[in-house]
Amino acid sequence: MSTEKKTLSKKLRLLHQYYKYTGFYSFVGISLKKAILPIVLFILSIVVLDRFVIDFSEFFVTVTHTYSPYKILLIFFASESLLGLIPPEIFIAWCTETTSPMGYLSLLALLSYCGGIVSFFIGRTILHTPVVYNYCEVKMKKQLIQIRKWGGFLIIVGAILPIPFAMTSIAAGTINYKFKNYLLFGLLRFVRFYLFALAIFHIM
């Protein structure tokens, strides 16, 4: 084995030990367990509601004809910029009834990515407001502690897992995480949208 490979192998082992001892793997495991059930329930609810309660295809057609795509995309962007209160899966499902599903899906992914950037800069300035500062110290204390320990890996988790990406982005901003690294890791947001779209498009 070459010297370079030995050095890389040693660094990876040390990194693995660090994340193991600091509880990163446990945190990711718990997050996955918490995320899987809501995803399964969400998908099952769509199937049940679509078959027995409401025709989602007709519903999204009605929404598409009633509201302009710009208004829907604006609502989505606002949600992704402010704590991610509306599940992105609803908008992904809406894409199936648009004139260009993959085009709108890509636009949603881009808006989500940009919304995360907005959240990042909200985090940069948020601690200057006493009320918001107190909120962060109480409601987001755990996220702030985790991101200080794990940095980019937690941003990756926030980008991929079905948890509000805005929360992770705000936390990254509050600790002045390197913006260029945030932009790089945040690109995995696109991966999440395309993976989830495959499942939802199949169901719809």
N, C-alpha and C positions, 0 to 999 in steps of 0.2 A: 504494500500500500504506500502510495506517495505521501510526502510530507504534507502537501495541501489537503489530501483526503483525510489524513489523520487529524489535522488541525480542525477541519470542518466537523468530523465525527465527534471530536472532543467538545466543540462548541455546542453541537446539537444535544449531546448528553447533559452538559451543564444547563442548557436551556430547559431541557425536559425535567431535570431535577428541580430547577427553580419553580417552574409552573406546577409541579407536583407538590412541592413543599408549601407553596403559597396558597394552594387550594384552587388554582385556576381550573383544573380538570373537573374538580367536584362542582365548581360553579357552573361550568358549561353543561355538565351532566344534569344538574338540577334544572337549568334553564331549558334543556331539551325535553326533559320530562314534563315540565310545565307547559311547554309549547305544543307538544304532540297532541295532548288531549283536546285543547281548543281547536286545533287544526282538524282533527278527526270529527269533532262535533260540528264544526262549521260546514265541512263537506257533507256530512250526513244530513244536516239540517237543510242544505240546499237540495239534496236529492229528494228528501221527504216532502219538503214544501213544493218543489217543482212537480212532483207526481200527484200529490193529494190536495194541495191548497191553492197554489198560484202558478201559472205558466210563466216562468222567469223569462223565457224567450220573448213572449208577448210584452211582459213588463218592461224589459230593457228596450224593446222596440218603441214602446210608448214614451219612455224616458228620453230616448234618442230623438224622437220626433217632437217632443214637447220642449226640451231644453237644448240649447246649442251646445256643441262639444266644448266651446270655449268656457262656458259657465261651469260645466262639470269638471273640466280640467282645473279651473281656477279654485273650485271648492277643494279638489284633491290636493292642489299645491298648498293651499292654506292649512289643510289638515296635516300634511307632511312637514310643514314648517313649524306648527304649533302643537307639539306633543303627540302627533299621530293618532288622534282620537278616533278617526274613521278607518276601519280595516281596509287596507289596500286591495284585498281580495274582491271586495264589492266592485271596485272600479275595474279590476282585471276582468271580472265577469261581464261588466258592461261593454268591454271591448269587443266581445263576441258578436254584438249586434251593430257594430259600426261599419262603415264602408271599407275600412282598412284595419282589421283587428291587430295585425302585427305592427302596423305603423303607430296606432294609438297606444299599443302596449309599450313600444319603445319610448314613446313620448311620456307615458306614465312613469317609466323607469327613470327617465331623465329628470322629470319634475320631482320625483322622490329624492333623487341624488341632490338636486339643487335645493330642495326643501331642507335636506340635511345640512347643507352649507349655511343656509339661513339660520338654522338652529344652532350651528356651531358658533356663529358670530353673536347670536343672542346670548349664548353662554359666556362669550368673551366680555360682555357688558353687563350681564345680569347681576353680578355681585355688587354693583354700585347702587342697587335699589334695596333698601333695608327689608322691605316686605318680601321681595323675591329672594333675597339672601337667606332669610329665615326659612322660607319654603324649601329652598334647595338643601339647606343644612338638615332639615327634618325629612322631607319626602325623598330627596335624592342622595342622602348621605351614603347609602350603600353603594350606589353607582359611582359616586365620586371616589370612594375608597378603592373600589375595584379597578377603575380606569387608571388611577395613579399607580397601581401595582402592575397592571397588565397592558396598559396602553393600547397599541395597535391591535392586539389579538381580541380585545373586548370590542373594538370598533368592527372587526370582522364578524364577530358573533352578532352584534347589533344589526349589521347590514344583511346578514343571511337569515337569521332566525326571525320568526313572526312576533317580534317584540318591537315596540315603538322605536324606530331608528332615531327619531328626533330626541328622545331622552338620552340616548348614548351620545349623540352629537352635541347636545347642550353640555353634558358632563365633560366631553373632550374640550369644549371651548372654555369652560370654567377653570380648567387646570392649565390653560395655554398650551395644549398639545400641538405639536408641529403641524401647521396647516397643510404643507405639501404631503406629509405622511397620511394625514386624514383623507385628503383627496384620493390618494392611491388606494388605501384600504376601502374607502367608501365605494369604489367602483364595483365591488362585489354586490352592491345593491341591484345592479342590472342582472346578475346571475340569479338572485332570488326571484325577481319578477318573471324571468323566462321559465324557471323551474316550476313556479306555482302556476303559471299560465298553462303549462302543459297539462297539469292535473285538472284545472278548472275548465279549460277548453274541451277536454275529453268528456268531462261530466256534462257540460252544457250542450 
